[in-house]
């Protein structure tokens, strides 16, 4: 699985003009299930996101996790993270099939909740409009294969 995480002051996602998920301080997590991904990979990635120390401590150093600051996560499915960009037109053949992608996306979100965090979600497969205020900016790429 892959995730692109952004530390945010706030983030929201809308579908058809209606806000379906919003958070204050925390992480915007764009997540993609790849072919061959498993529940174990979804769980590992969710725990990594929850415990990644990218929030400032009292000295201003990135030393606190989402769990430690009591922040929330806005989780958005984004199959385009599987893009093969060798040519000029991206290919997405390495992304998980839609049913597997949805299941692993939901598993990822459920594992974050089980870790004790507030989680808001987008709508799997929908055309979403995501807005955010990137804090830092801090943007980090995670991949279970690396």
N, C-alpha and C positions, 0 to 999 in steps of 0.2 A: 504494500500500500504506500501511497505517497500523500504527503500533506504539505501545504504551504501555510505557515502560520504568521500572523501579523499581530503584534502587540497593539492594542487599540484603547483609546479613551472611550470610544463608543462605536457601535456597528449595528446595522439593521439590514434586513432583506425584505423585499416586497415582491409579490406576485400579483399581476393584474391590478397594480395600483394599491393593493392592500398590504400593510406590513404584517408579515407572518412570523417574524422573529426579530428580537432586538436585545442588545446587552449594553451595559455601561462598561466600566473598566474590565479588561480581560483580553481574550484572544479571538480573532477571526480565524477559523480553521477551514481552509479549502481542502477537501479530501477526495482521493481517487482510489478506487479498488482496481487492482490489476489482475489479469488472467493468472490463475493459480494461487491467488491470495486465500488465506484461511482465517478462521475465527481467531486463532492464536496471533496472527499478524495484526488484526484489528485491535485486539486487546493490548498487545505490546505497544502499538503506536499511540493508542489513547493514553496509556500510563506514561509514556514518554512525554507527550504533550502536557499532561497534568503536572509532571514533576520537573519540566525543563525550567531552569533558573534564569529567567530573562527579565524579571522585574527588579527595579532598584531597591536596595536596602537603605538604611538610614544614611549611609555614606555615599549613596548614589551609584553604587556598583551593582551590576546585574547579578543578583545573588538570591533572589526569591522566586518561588514557583507560583503558578496560578493558584494552587492549593493554599500556599502560605499567605497570599494576599486576599483570599476569599473572592477572587474574580470569577467571571463567567466565561463561557465559550459559546460563540455562534458558529455552528458547524454547517457548512454548505457543501453539497456534493458537486464535484467538478471533474468530469471525465476528461476534460481537455488537458489535465495534468499528465495524461498518458501520451501526449502528442509526440509523434515521431516527426522531427522537422528536418530530415536529411534533404528533402526536396523543398519546393516553395509552397506546396500545399500539404498541411499537416495530415498525418494519418493517425488513427486512433485504434488500430487493431489490437494493441496490447492491453486496452482497457478491459475490465471484466464485463461479461454479458450483463445486460440490465438487471435481471433478477438477482444475480450474484452481487452486483454492485450495490443494489438497494439493501440487500440483507447485510452486507459488510458495513455499509454506511450507518445503518441503524444499530448494528452491533457496536461500532466505534462510539456512537453517541451514548448508548446504554452503558458502556464501560466507563466513559467520562462521568456519567451520573453516579455510577457505583463507587467511583473514587471520591465522591462527595462534592461534585461541582454542579453549579447551575448551568444548564445547557439549553440553548435555543437552537432551532433548526430552520433551514430552508425547506423547500419542497423538492424531493428527488425528481429529477428529469424535467422540472419546470423551467421556463424562461424567467430568470430572477434578476432583479435589480438590487445590487449590493452597494451600500454606502458605509463608509467608515472614516474615522479619524485615526490615522496611524500614529502611534505614540513612539516617538524616537527619531526617525522611523526605525522599527525593528521588524525585519522580515526574515524568516528562517525556513529552509527547505528540509524536510525529513523524508526518508525513504527506508522502508524495512529491508531493502536489499543492500543498503550501503552501511 
